[in-house]
Amino acid sequence: MRQAPDELYEKRWSRRRYAILPIHCELSGKEESGMGWLRDFSNTGASLISNLSLMAGDELIFTLPKEGQPDIRIAATVRWKHGPLLGVEFTHTPRN
């Protein structure tokens, strides 16, 4: 896989946490769903690896498995895409 351009990393506001191994996740957009990998994350967003045809501005839900407990579902908006690498910003919604 090609390295993403440096300018994609210059605009980070929060420190990223890198996983030793990418974490497998499920991705669900408005028109398609599939599997992906969580590559890194911060307080405000994450980078994901996926072959889905998502574009900047698309909203999605990614689901992380949590053994023995309900899965963790996270809403996000795609901010950039470079090949299979997506940069997403978490969507914060008020709790009811």
N, C-alpha and C positions, 0 to 999 in steps of 0.2 A: 504494500500500500504506500502511496506517495505521502510525504509529509505535507501537512496543511501550511499555507503561506503564513509567514510571521505576522502579517497585519491582522490575522484573525485572532491572535493571542494578545495583541497590544491593548485591547479595550477591556480587559478583565477588571472588575471592581472588587472581586473577592478572591481570596487565595483558593486554588484548586486542590482537591485531595485526589490522588491517583490510586487506583486499585492495582494490586500486584498482578492480578489477572482480571480481564474484563468480566463484568457481571452480566449473566444472561438475563434478558428481560423480554416482555411482550410489549409491542407497540400497537396502538389503535388510533388511527386518524379518522377523519370523517368518511373517507371513501375506501380505505383499505386498512388491513392489519397484518401483522407478521411478527417475526422475531428480530431481536437486535441485541446489542451489547452496550452496557454502560461503561464508558471508558474512563471518565473522571467527573467530578462534581464539585460544586462550591455551595455557599449558602443561597445563591440566587439562580443557579443553573447547572447544566451538565453538558458533556459531549457524549454522543451516542454513535454507534456504528450500525447502519441499516441500509438495506437495498430498497426500501420503500421509496416511492416517488414523491416524497414530501418536499415542499419548497418553503422559503422564508415567509413567515406569516401564518403558516398552517398550524392549527392546534392539534394536540395529540394527548393521549394518556399513555404513560408507560408504567408497566406493572412489574414489580420486583417480588420474587417468591420469598416467603418467610416461613421457614420450616415449622410445622406444627401450629401456625397461627394464620389469620387472614393475610392475604397478599397486601403489599403496600402499593397503592395506586397514586400516581403523581401526575397532575395536569401541567402541561408545558406548552409553550409556543416556540416554533422553530425560528431562530434569529438568523442563521446562516447555514449554508450547505456547501461542502467541498467534496465531490464524489460521494462515497458512502458515509462520510463523517458529517454529523449534524451538531450544531450548537443550539441548545434550547435554553429558554428562560422559564423558570418555574412560574406557574400561574397561581397566585394566592387568592383563594376565595374565602369569604367570611363563613364561619361555622354557624349553623342554625341551632 
